[in-house]
Amino acid sequence: MSSLFDLTGKVAIVTGSTKGIGLAIATRMAEHGATVVVSSRKADACEKVAAGIRGAGGKAEVIPCHVGRKEELQALVDQTVARCGGIDILVENAGVNPYLGPAAGMPDDAFDRVMNTNVRSNWWLANMAIPHMVPRGGGAVIIISSIGGLRGSAQLGTYGLSKAADIQLARNIAVEWGPKNIRANAIAPGLVRTDFARALWEDPVLYRKRTRDTPLQRIGEPDEIAGAAVFLASAAGSFTTGQAIVIDGGTTAGSVVSADD
């Protein structure tokens, strides 16, 4: 009996897959049998990840791409189809946050960068890739959002705005493409131990402040997000679409610290 999580024969593009959550997703999808297209801006970093996947017995292709450049996204899709024969899974993980602070002080160019990279690029790439999934009988789009898209923030407001838009993008794709057996979902992680969030977990004081009232009282690890991505890409998630799956150690569920503590 084949595993519900078997991805053998599937082709998966994972953007931002040279570190953090993207690296974990690429590695785990390859372990489950997918041919993974490793993609980020730097070719040498992509090659290193691909070598690790191949060394472990997996299959990987390297196609560097700056997600903010439309022509490079199109090249990513075209080269994937040419090398691998098609696309079954698209993981839109690459994102930026160049500004920390109140929204009123955010420069216009920083706002544009966040929205263009975190939302418009995902929209572009999905529209380019999904038509190649249809002839293969369907596919899965997975957008890495954040719990910042589900609640307000005094310091990360625009980042949260972009991540809320990503959740809605997943819903829209699910509705528009569902009749063609294309599923789309978002994953909304809480704080995860990545370079992207290093400032929030490396300082012991900030770490304690951030985790003291979270039910599991710790931050997440990249693999704990990768497991959900494998689920959503595989037969196990074949009836799951249009959802935002929160993986945050219980942060959004409620606080374990009372007001008197």
N, C-alpha and C positions, 0 to 999 in steps of 0.2 A: 504494500500500500504506500503510495507516495505521500510525502509530508504535506500538510496544509501550508507549510512555509517554504516549499520548494520553489526556487526561481530559475531552475535549469532551463536554458534556452531563451531566457529573457534578456533584453538589452536595456540597461539603466543609465541614463545621464544623471550625474550628481554635480551640481554647481557648488563651488566653494568647498571642494572635497579634499583639500590637502591638510586640513587641520580641524580640530574640534568636532562638532556634530557631523559635519559633512564627511570628514575622514571616517568616523565611526560607521556612518551609514554605508559608505562605499565599501568598506572592509567587510561588514556583515552581509551586505547583499551579495558580494562576491563569494563569501563562504557558503551562502545558500544557493549558489549556482549561476547567478547572473553574470553576464559580461558587463563590466562597469566602465563607463566612460568617465575618467578622472579629469576634472576641469577646474582650473582657476587661472589667475592672471599669469603666474610664473611657470614656465615649462619645466624648469629643473625640479621644482617642488612637486609638480604632477608626476614626473618621471620617477621620483623617489617613492611616491605612494604606489604607483603602478608596479614598480619592482617588488615592493613588499607584498602586494596582492598576488603577483605571479609566483613569488618565492614560496607562498603558502599554498600554491596549487590552484589559485583562482585565475580568472581571465580579466584583463584590463586593457583599455585603450587610453591614450593620452591625447586630448584635444584642448589646448589652452584657450581661454576665452576671457575677455573683459566684459562682464555682463552689462555694463553701461553703454556698450557700443553695439548698435543694432546689427551691423554687418558681421560682427564677430559671433553674435548669437546665431545668425543664419548660417554662418560657416560651421558652427558647432553642430547644428542639426544636419546640414548637408553632408558633412564628413562622417557623422555617426551613421547615417543611412548608407553611405557609400562603403564604409568599412564593415559595418555589422549587419546590414541588410534591413534595418528598420529600427523602430523605437517602441518599447513596451512600457517603460517606467521613466518618469521625469521627476527628479527631486530638485526643487528650487530652494536652495539653502543659502546661497550667497546673499549677504546683506551688509549694510554699513550703519554706523551711528557716529558721525563726526562731531556731535555737539551734546554736551551735558549741562543742563541748566534750564531756567524758566523759558517758556516759549517766547515771551516778549523780547528776549534778548537774542534770539536765534537769527543769524544772518540769512538773508534770502538764498544765498548760494548753498548754504548748509541745508536749508529746507529742501531746496530743489534736488540736492544730491541724495538725501534720504528717500524722498518720494520717487525719484527716477530709478534709483538702484533697487529699492525694496519692493516697489509696486510696478512701475512701468516695465522694467526689465522682465519681471515675472510674467506680466501680461503678454509682452512681446514673445517670449520664449514659448509659453504655452500655446499661443496661436500658431507658432511655427511648427512645434513638435507634434501636437495632437493629430493633425491630419495624417501623419505617418503611422499613428497607432491604429487608426480605423481599419486599414486593410489587413491587419494582423488579428482582428477579432475583438479589439478593445485594448485598454491600457489603464495606467494609474498615474495620476498627477499628485504629488505630495509637496505642499508648500510649508516651509518651516516658518511659523509665525512666532508668537510669544504671548505670555500672559499679560504683557504690556498692551496687547491689543484688546484686553478684556477689562482693564481697570485704568483709572487715571494715574498720572504721575506728575510730581512737581519738577522733576529733573529730566524725564525721558518722554515728554508729551508727544513730540512729533514722531519719534521712533514708534511709540505706541499707536499713533494714528496710522502709520504705514503698516503696522502689523494687523491692525483691525481691518484695513483694506485688503490685506492678503487673505484673511479669513473669508471676507465677502467674495473675493476672486475665486476661491475654491468652491464656494456655494454656486456661483454663477456658472463656472465650468461644469459642475455636476449637473445642473439643470439643462444647460445648452447641449452638452455632449452625452448625457446619460443614455439616450436612445441608441447611441452607437457603442454602448458598453464601455464608455470612458468614465472612470471614477475619479473624483477629485476630493481631496481632504487636506486640512491644515493640521499641523501639530503645533501646539502652543506650550513650549517648555517654560518652566520657571527658571531660576538661576541654576546654571550648569557650569561645571568646572572647565571652562575654555579660555583661550587667550582673549577672546572677544569680551568676556566679562571679568577678566583678571582683577581689575580694580575693585570689584565688588566682593571678591572672595579671598584675595591674598592678604589683605589687612585683617588681623585677628579681631580687632574691635568691630570693623564693618561686618565681618563674617558672623560674629555673634549677634549683632543687631539684626542682621538679615534673616538669621535662622532661628532665633530664640522662640518665636511664636509660631513657627511652621510645624505642623503635626509630626513630620518625620525628623525635624530639627537638624537637617543637613541640606546641602545642595545636591543637585543631581550630577550624574556622570554621563558623558557622551553616549556610552553604550545603552543607557536607559532610554535614550531617545531613538537610537538606532533600532531597537527591538520593535518599537511601534511602527517605524518606517517599513521594516520587513513585513510586519503584519498587514499593513495597508497595501503593499505592493503584491502580496501573494494571494493564493486562493482563500486563505483564512479571512481576508478582508474583502471578499468579492461582493458582499452585500452592504458594504460600508461606503457611503459617499455623501458629500456635502456637509461633512462634520468638522468640527474643531476639537481635536483630542487634547485635553489639558494634561500635562505631565509635569507636576510642580511640587511633589511631596506633600500636597495638601494645602499649599499656601492660599489658594483661592477658596478653599472649603471653609476656612475659619481659623481663628487664633487659639492656641493652647495656653496663652498667657492672659491672665485676667487683667483688668484695668488697675487693680491694686498692686500688681507685681512690679 
